[in-house]
Amino acid sequence: MIKHKLLVITILCNILLSCGERINKRISMGMVEGWAEGNAMTLVTKEFLAQKDYHVVTHKAAPNLLLASMDNGDTDVFMNVWLPTTHGDKIAPFKNIFSAGVNYEDAKLGLVVPKYVDINSIEELNDKRDKFGSKIIGIERGSGMATYTDSVLLAYKLNYRQLNSSMIAMASELQKAVNEKRWVVVTAWQPHWLFGRFDLKFLEDPKKIYGDTEHIETFVRKDFDKDFPELYRYFQHAFFNEEIMTDLLTKMEAGKNKKETAKRWVEEHQELLHSWWGKE
């Protein structure tokens, strides 16, 4: 009887320790609907960390809501902060978040057209209003891209409307126009799978309303580095160069099941991911 009780106690203790360990190895990561580069990096990280016995919960929201959630301590990590221009104003109010490191360099955003469109600058848009239907196909209201595009309309005195919807809707409109060889101008950014699927070009922005090239950083909540030192080290060193990012985005877009695609990508890039994990 005593041995039986001791066995039961031992089993219960092991269960409790196991549960406690799972709770201690649970983190929350934010993503933005339709933001391909951030979602791809997050899903790959989630699958890789599962190999390290971490349980990663992902949730989607607008960037300002994710930043506020991190500032409150409810979200641990957000891998898609564009600096210095796009999200510079958005992160400024929050004092309980900080950067773990740069995960992509030479990022860019602006107005994009197919390469068969024979203009090269935003300054030329007014002369071609009829060709574009006097409209710019944009993404969600409240995004940094939409805000800067409003400024572009004013700065260049463009007689255009910005039609705002989702990234998916924007990509669909671009696809239709390219199929029909129509002129279309959209708000877009690089890195993005759009540039792997279509022959596109950025229109020059002489007034630099969209800023110069940017970089993407991973932000974490206050004390994340103390609570999860080995994870923090991973996020410090996780860096996707242009070749790696293009490969990842192309495969994620082509794959019907994002989770399975991310899992396969992780299996194919174990050496790279472990080099980020093991760096001191």
GUDOLUM-686217 format. One record per residue (C-alpha): residue number from 1; x, y, z. Coordinates in Angstrom, 3 decimals. Example, Ala and Ser with C-alpha at 12.3 -4.5 7.8 and 13.67 -1.06 7.14 Angstrom:
BEGIN
{torza = 1; px = 12.300; py = -4.500; pz = 7.800};
{torza = 2; px = 13.670; py = -1.060; pz = 7.140};
//
This chain:
BEGIN
{torza = 1; px = 0.000; py = 0.000; pz = 0.000};
{torza = 2; px = 2.779; py = 2.418; pz = 0.947};
{torza = 3; px = 4.664; py = 1.605; pz = -2.252};
{torza = 4; px = 1.461; py = 2.143; pz = -4.228};
{torza = 5; px = 0.918; py = 5.561; pz = -2.620};
{torza = 6; px = 4.524; py = 6.529; pz = -3.272};
{torza = 7; px = 4.159; py = 5.504; pz = -6.919};
{torza = 8; px = 0.990; py = 7.585; pz = -7.293};
{torza = 9; px = 2.663; py = 10.575; pz = -5.651};
{torza = 10; px = 5.676; py = 10.200; pz = -7.922};
{torza = 11; px = 3.474; py = 10.067; pz = -11.014};
{torza = 12; px = 1.500; py = 13.134; pz = -9.903};
{torza = 13; px = 4.690; py = 15.062; pz = -9.206};
{torza = 14; px = 6.041; py = 14.207; pz = -12.636};
{torza = 15; px = 2.787; py = 15.325; pz = -14.250};
{torza = 16; px = 2.813; py = 18.592; pz = -12.333};
{torza = 17; px = 6.455; py = 19.218; pz = -13.184};
{torza = 18; px = 5.767; py = 18.464; pz = -16.814};
{torza = 19; px = 2.783; py = 20.853; pz = -16.860};
{torza = 20; px = 4.819; py = 23.510; pz = -15.117};
{torza = 21; px = 7.587; py = 23.142; pz = -17.655};
{torza = 22; px = 5.114; py = 23.496; pz = -20.545};
{torza = 23; px = 3.630; py = 26.621; pz = -18.969};
{torza = 24; px = 7.101; py = 28.086; pz = -18.463};
{torza = 25; px = 7.945; py = 27.368; pz = -22.108};
{torza = 26; px = 4.869; py = 29.077; pz = -23.570};
{torza = 27; px = 5.229; py = 32.342; pz = -25.489};
{torza = 28; px = 2.883; py = 34.533; pz = -27.502};
{torza = 29; px = 3.817; py = 35.971; pz = -30.916};
{torza = 30; px = 1.900; py = 38.600; pz = -32.861};
{torza = 31; px = 1.272; py = 38.715; pz = -36.606};
{torza = 32; px = -0.539; py = 41.105; pz = -38.963};
{torza = 33; px = -3.086; py = 39.728; pz = -41.433};
{torza = 34; px = -1.622; py = 39.673; pz = -44.945};
{torza = 35; px = 1.918; py = 40.759; pz = -43.981};
{torza = 36; px = 3.701; py = 37.924; pz = -45.730};
{torza = 37; px = 7.252; py = 38.515; pz = -44.518};
{torza = 38; px = 6.386; py = 38.809; pz = -40.830};
{torza = 39; px = 3.978; py = 35.889; pz = -40.910};
{torza = 40; px = 6.518; py = 33.667; pz = -42.679};
{torza = 41; px = 9.268; py = 34.465; pz = -40.162};
{torza = 42; px = 6.858; py = 33.893; pz = -37.280};
{torza = 43; px = 5.530; py = 30.555; pz = -38.540};
{torza = 44; px = 9.045; py = 29.265; pz = -39.210};
{torza = 45; px = 10.112; py = 30.338; pz = -35.728};
{torza = 46; px = 7.064; py = 28.640; pz = -34.230};
{torza = 47; px = 7.908; py = 25.324; pz = -35.910};
{torza = 48; px = 11.575; py = 25.552; pz = -34.974};
{torza = 49; px = 10.832; py = 26.368; pz = -31.336};
{torza = 50; px = 8.463; py = 23.395; pz = -31.180};
{torza = 51; px = 11.582; py = 21.265; pz = -31.691};
{torza = 52; px = 12.958; py = 22.918; pz = -28.558};
{torza = 53; px = 9.773; py = 22.009; pz = -26.624};
{torza = 54; px = 8.377; py = 25.540; pz = -26.650};
{torza = 55; px = 4.673; py = 26.123; pz = -27.151};
{torza = 56; px = 4.146; py = 29.200; pz = -29.317};
{torza = 57; px = 0.711; py = 30.811; pz = -29.511};
{torza = 58; px = 0.186; py = 33.172; pz = -32.459};
{torza = 59; px = -2.508; py = 35.810; pz = -32.821};
{torza = 60; px = -3.270; py = 38.424; pz = -35.456};
{torza = 61; px = -4.018; py = 42.105; pz = -34.955};
{torza = 62; px = -3.120; py = 45.528; pz = -36.333};
{torza = 63; px = 0.464; py = 46.661; pz = -35.593};
{torza = 64; px = -0.559; py = 49.335; pz = -33.066};
{torza = 65; px = -2.658; py = 46.795; pz = -31.153};
{torza = 66; px = 0.187; py = 44.278; pz = -31.091};
{torza = 67; px = 2.616; py = 46.899; pz = -29.839};
{torza = 68; px = 0.168; py = 47.936; pz = -27.118};
{torza = 69; px = -0.323; py = 44.288; pz = -26.172};
{torza = 70; px = 3.440; py = 43.856; pz = -25.851};
{torza = 71; px = 3.677; py = 47.011; pz = -23.787};
{torza = 72; px = 1.062; py = 45.510; pz = -21.441};
{torza = 73; px = 2.987; py = 42.240; pz = -21.247};
{torza = 74; px = 0.281; py = 40.185; pz = -22.980};
{torza = 75; px = 2.257; py = 39.532; pz = -26.182};
{torza = 76; px = 5.899; py = 38.465; pz = -26.015};
{torza = 77; px = 7.272; py = 38.932; pz = -29.539};
{torza = 78; px = 6.492; py = 40.764; pz = -32.798};
{torza = 79; px = 8.913; py = 40.091; pz = -35.673};
{torza = 80; px = 7.740; py = 42.771; pz = -38.120};
{torza = 81; px = 8.610; py = 46.294; pz = -36.937};
{torza = 82; px = 9.742; py = 48.469; pz = -39.862};
{torza = 83; px = 12.163; py = 51.242; pz = -38.916};
{torza = 84; px = 13.013; py = 54.047; pz = -38.967};
{torza = 85; px = 10.033; py = 55.391; pz = -40.941};
{torza = 86; px = 7.021; py = 53.087; pz = -41.115};
{torza = 87; px = 6.609; py = 52.187; pz = -37.445};
{torza = 88; px = 8.826; py = 54.853; pz = -35.891};
{torza = 89; px = 5.886; py = 56.900; pz = -34.627};
{torza = 90; px = 3.953; py = 53.790; pz = -33.601};
{torza = 91; px = 6.591; py = 52.456; pz = -31.201};
{torza = 92; px = 7.400; py = 55.857; pz = -29.675};
{torza = 93; px = 4.610; py = 55.899; pz = -27.022};
{torza = 94; px = 5.486; py = 52.481; pz = -25.624};
{torza = 95; px = 8.136; py = 52.278; pz = -22.910};
{torza = 96; px = 7.914; py = 48.559; pz = -22.091};
{torza = 97; px = 9.024; py = 47.149; pz = -25.448};
{torza = 98; px = 12.452; py = 47.021; pz = -27.059};
{torza = 99; px = 14.286; py = 45.632; pz = -30.067};
{torza = 100; px = 15.927; py = 42.222; pz = -29.889};
{torza = 101; px = 17.655; py = 42.691; pz = -33.247};
{torza = 102; px = 17.408; py = 43.342; pz = -36.987};
{torza = 103; px = 16.039; py = 40.399; pz = -38.951};
{torza = 104; px = 16.042; py = 41.919; pz = -42.473};
{torza = 105; px = 17.862; py = 44.806; pz = -44.145};
{torza = 106; px = 17.194; py = 46.905; pz = -47.255};
{torza = 107; px = 13.431; py = 46.758; pz = -46.922};
{torza = 108; px = 11.461; py = 49.233; pz = -49.014};
{torza = 109; px = 7.927; py = 50.490; pz = -49.448};
{torza = 110; px = 6.224; py = 52.793; pz = -51.911};
{torza = 111; px = 4.108; py = 52.936; pz = -55.050};
{torza = 112; px = 4.627; py = 49.972; pz = -57.357};
{torza = 113; px = 3.671; py = 49.343; pz = -60.987};
{torza = 114; px = 4.246; py = 46.479; pz = -63.435};
{torza = 115; px = 7.446; py = 46.910; pz = -65.434};
{torza = 116; px = 5.483; py = 47.282; pz = -68.676};
{torza = 117; px = 4.128; py = 50.614; pz = -67.373};
{torza = 118; px = 6.294; py = 53.265; pz = -69.030};
{torza = 119; px = 6.617; py = 55.793; pz = -66.213};
{torza = 120; px = 9.281; py = 55.728; pz = -63.524};
{torza = 121; px = 8.383; py = 58.437; pz = -60.996};
{torza = 122; px = 5.475; py = 59.444; pz = -58.776};
{torza = 123; px = 5.766; py = 62.884; pz = -60.388};
{torza = 124; px = 4.532; py = 61.395; pz = -63.674};
{torza = 125; px = 1.296; py = 59.996; pz = -62.289};
{torza = 126; px = -0.903; py = 63.056; pz = -62.885};
{torza = 127; px = -0.118; py = 62.996; pz = -66.594};
{torza = 128; px = -1.351; py = 59.395; pz = -66.781};
{torza = 129; px = -4.524; py = 59.592; pz = -64.691};
{torza = 130; px = -6.681; py = 58.100; pz = -67.442};
{torza = 131; px = -4.412; py = 55.080; pz = -67.766};
{torza = 132; px = -4.639; py = 54.375; pz = -64.017};
{torza = 133; px = -8.272; py = 55.372; pz = -63.562};
{torza = 134; px = -7.104; py = 58.043; pz = -61.068};
{torza = 135; px = -6.830; py = 55.428; pz = -58.323};
{torza = 136; px = -4.112; py = 53.877; pz = -56.193};
{torza = 137; px = -4.887; py = 50.415; pz = -54.839};
{torza = 138; px = -3.910; py = 50.424; pz = -51.169};
{torza = 139; px = -4.042; py = 48.219; pz = -48.108};
{torza = 140; px = -5.728; py = 48.623; pz = -44.717};
{torza = 141; px = -6.597; py = 52.018; pz = -43.282};
{torza = 142; px = -4.521; py = 52.626; pz = -40.157};
{torza = 143; px = -1.422; py = 51.017; pz = -41.627};
{torza = 144; px = 1.748; py = 53.066; pz = -41.979};
{torza = 145; px = 1.603; py = 52.477; pz = -45.723};
{torza = 146; px = -1.860; py = 54.042; pz = -46.008};
{torza = 147; px = -0.835; py = 57.040; pz = -43.910};
{torza = 148; px = 2.280; py = 57.738; pz = -45.960};
{torza = 149; px = 0.318; py = 57.336; pz = -49.189};
{torza = 150; px = -2.104; py = 60.034; pz = -47.997};
{torza = 151; px = 0.945; py = 62.264; pz = -47.522};
{torza = 152; px = 2.174; py = 61.369; pz = -51.013};
{torza = 153; px = -1.150; py = 62.445; pz = -52.521};
{torza = 154; px = -0.789; py = 65.840; pz = -50.865};
{torza = 155; px = 2.937; py = 66.355; pz = -51.402};
{torza = 156; px = 2.778; py = 65.579; pz = -55.124};
{torza = 157; px = -0.687; py = 67.162; pz = -55.575};
{torza = 158; px = -1.938; py = 63.929; pz = -57.115};
{torza = 159; px = -5.501; py = 63.940; pz = -58.449};
{torza = 160; px = -5.950; py = 60.326; pz = -57.324};
{torza = 161; px = -7.959; py = 58.381; pz = -54.749};
{torza = 162; px = -6.381; py = 55.794; pz = -52.501};
{torza = 163; px = -8.703; py = 52.777; pz = -52.424};
{torza = 164; px = -8.037; py = 50.942; pz = -49.177};
{torza = 165; px = -8.785; py = 47.300; pz = -48.534};
{torza = 166; px = -6.605; py = 44.357; pz = -47.521};
{torza = 167; px = -3.237; py = 43.183; pz = -48.796};
{torza = 168; px = -4.983; py = 40.148; pz = -50.280};
{torza = 169; px = -7.454; py = 42.371; pz = -52.146};
{torza = 170; px = -4.604; py = 44.569; pz = -53.396};
{torza = 171; px = -2.715; py = 41.516; pz = -54.683};
{torza = 172; px = -5.872; py = 40.271; pz = -56.405};
{torza = 173; px = -6.345; py = 43.604; pz = -58.210};
{torza = 174; px = -2.703; py = 43.551; pz = -59.261};
{torza = 175; px = -3.076; py = 39.999; pz = -60.570};
{torza = 176; px = -6.130; py = 40.941; pz = -62.663};
{torza = 177; px = -4.413; py = 44.002; pz = -64.130};
{torza = 178; px = -1.256; py = 42.083; pz = -65.039};
{torza = 179; px = -3.308; py = 39.321; pz = -66.676};
{torza = 180; px = -5.040; py = 41.962; pz = -68.807};
{torza = 181; px = -1.881; py = 44.054; pz = -69.334};
{torza = 182; px = -3.681; py = 47.036; pz = -67.784};
{torza = 183; px = -1.930; py = 49.891; pz = -66.026};
{torza = 184; px = -2.230; py = 49.694; pz = -62.264};
{torza = 185; px = -0.464; py = 51.349; pz = -59.336};
{torza = 186; px = -0.493; py = 49.744; pz = -55.887};
{torza = 187; px = 1.038; py = 50.358; pz = -52.485};
{torza = 188; px = 3.531; py = 47.575; pz = -51.841};
{torza = 189; px = 6.740; py = 46.700; pz = -50.097};
{torza = 190; px = 9.761; py = 44.497; pz = -50.394};
{torza = 191; px = 10.379; py = 41.795; pz = -49.174};
{torza = 192; px = 7.148; py = 40.345; pz = -50.538};
{torza = 193; px = 6.195; py = 37.354; pz = -52.660};
{torza = 194; px = 4.587; py = 39.760; pz = -55.178};
{torza = 195; px = 8.058; py = 40.560; pz = -56.500};
{torza = 196; px = 8.736; py = 36.884; pz = -57.078};
{torza = 197; px = 5.479; py = 36.361; pz = -58.976};
{torza = 198; px = 5.318; py = 39.539; pz = -61.078};
{torza = 199; px = 7.798; py = 41.821; pz = -62.847};
{torza = 200; px = 7.346; py = 44.987; pz = -60.802};
{torza = 201; px = 9.167; py = 48.240; pz = -60.114};
{torza = 202; px = 8.957; py = 50.984; pz = -57.515};
{torza = 203; px = 8.141; py = 54.470; pz = -58.749};
{torza = 204; px = 10.832; py = 56.941; pz = -57.758};
{torza = 205; px = 9.915; py = 59.125; pz = -54.796};
{torza = 206; px = 12.011; py = 62.313; pz = -55.156};
{torza = 207; px = 10.422; py = 63.930; pz = -52.091};
{torza = 208; px = 11.266; py = 60.841; pz = -49.989};
{torza = 209; px = 7.796; py = 60.706; pz = -48.435};
{torza = 210; px = 8.128; py = 56.944; pz = -48.050};
{torza = 211; px = 11.658; py = 57.387; pz = -46.734};
{torza = 212; px = 14.760; py = 55.548; pz = -47.839};
{torza = 213; px = 15.379; py = 51.848; pz = -47.401};
{torza = 214; px = 14.355; py = 50.486; pz = -44.030};
{torza = 215; px = 15.138; py = 47.475; pz = -41.893};
{torza = 216; px = 12.838; py = 45.076; pz = -40.086};
{torza = 217; px = 13.349; py = 44.390; pz = -36.393};
{torza = 218; px = 12.043; py = 41.893; pz = -33.861};
{torza = 219; px = 10.568; py = 43.614; pz = -30.803};
{torza = 220; px = 9.919; py = 41.947; pz = -27.450};
{torza = 221; px = 8.215; py = 42.897; pz = -24.213};
{torza = 222; px = 10.066; py = 44.168; pz = -21.163};
{torza = 223; px = 11.934; py = 41.414; pz = -19.245};
{torza = 224; px = 11.581; py = 38.892; pz = -22.084};
{torza = 225; px = 15.378; py = 38.625; pz = -22.171};
{torza = 226; px = 15.395; py = 37.686; pz = -18.474};
{torza = 227; px = 12.432; py = 35.299; pz = -18.673};
{torza = 228; px = 13.605; py = 33.489; pz = -21.815};
{torza = 229; px = 17.357; py = 34.091; pz = -22.253};
{torza = 230; px = 17.897; py = 31.329; pz = -24.820};
{torza = 231; px = 14.925; py = 32.518; pz = -26.876};
{torza = 232; px = 16.087; py = 36.086; pz = -26.661};
{torza = 233; px = 19.483; py = 34.986; pz = -27.991};
{torza = 234; px = 17.742; py = 33.327; pz = -30.956};
{torza = 235; px = 15.825; py = 36.508; pz = -31.791};
{torza = 236; px = 19.017; py = 38.545; pz = -31.473};
{torza = 237; px = 20.654; py = 36.500; pz = -34.231};
{torza = 238; px = 17.738; py = 35.469; pz = -36.474};
{torza = 239; px = 18.523; py = 37.218; pz = -39.759};
{torza = 240; px = 17.009; py = 36.575; pz = -43.182};
{torza = 241; px = 19.108; py = 37.876; pz = -46.078};
{torza = 242; px = 17.451; py = 38.585; pz = -49.423};
{torza = 243; px = 18.119; py = 35.104; pz = -50.830};
{torza = 244; px = 16.788; py = 33.318; pz = -47.746};
{torza = 245; px = 13.740; py = 35.574; pz = -47.498};
{torza = 246; px = 12.882; py = 35.183; pz = -51.196};
{torza = 247; px = 13.101; py = 31.405; pz = -50.891};
{torza = 248; px = 10.920; py = 31.396; pz = -47.778};
{torza = 249; px = 8.241; py = 33.745; pz = -49.162};
{torza = 250; px = 8.052; py = 31.940; pz = -52.493};
{torza = 251; px = 7.531; py = 28.577; pz = -50.808};
{torza = 252; px = 5.038; py = 29.936; pz = -48.273};
{torza = 253; px = 2.925; py = 31.533; pz = -50.988};
{torza = 254; px = 3.000; py = 28.409; pz = -53.162};
{torza = 255; px = 2.108; py = 26.089; pz = -50.281};
{torza = 256; px = -1.559; py = 25.470; pz = -49.529};
{torza = 257; px = -0.902; py = 24.565; pz = -45.890};
{torza = 258; px = 1.252; py = 27.277; pz = -44.271};
{torza = 259; px = 2.007; py = 25.188; pz = -41.187};
{torza = 260; px = 3.258; py = 22.229; pz = -43.233};
{torza = 261; px = 5.224; py = 24.513; pz = -45.539};
{torza = 262; px = 6.901; py = 26.168; pz = -42.552};
{torza = 263; px = 7.679; py = 22.758; pz = -41.057};
{torza = 264; px = 9.311; py = 21.567; pz = -44.295};
{torza = 265; px = 11.311; py = 24.799; pz = -44.565};
{torza = 266; px = 12.575; py = 24.319; pz = -41.012};
{torza = 267; px = 13.657; py = 20.763; pz = -41.789};
{torza = 268; px = 15.528; py = 21.989; pz = -44.871};
{torza = 269; px = 17.318; py = 24.775; pz = -42.958};
{torza = 270; px = 18.321; py = 23.144; pz = -39.682};
{torza = 271; px = 21.926; py = 24.300; pz = -39.908};
{torza = 272; px = 20.908; py = 27.943; pz = -40.393};
{torza = 273; px = 18.341; py = 27.924; pz = -37.588};
{torza = 274; px = 20.648; py = 26.192; pz = -35.154};
{torza = 275; px = 23.375; py = 28.705; pz = -35.938};
{torza = 276; px = 20.994; py = 31.435; pz = -34.714};
{torza = 277; px = 20.059; py = 29.360; pz = -31.682};
{torza = 278; px = 23.593; py = 28.535; pz = -30.643};
{torza = 279; px = 25.270; py = 31.915; pz = -31.035};
{torza = 280; px = 26.543; py = 33.664; pz = -27.921};
//
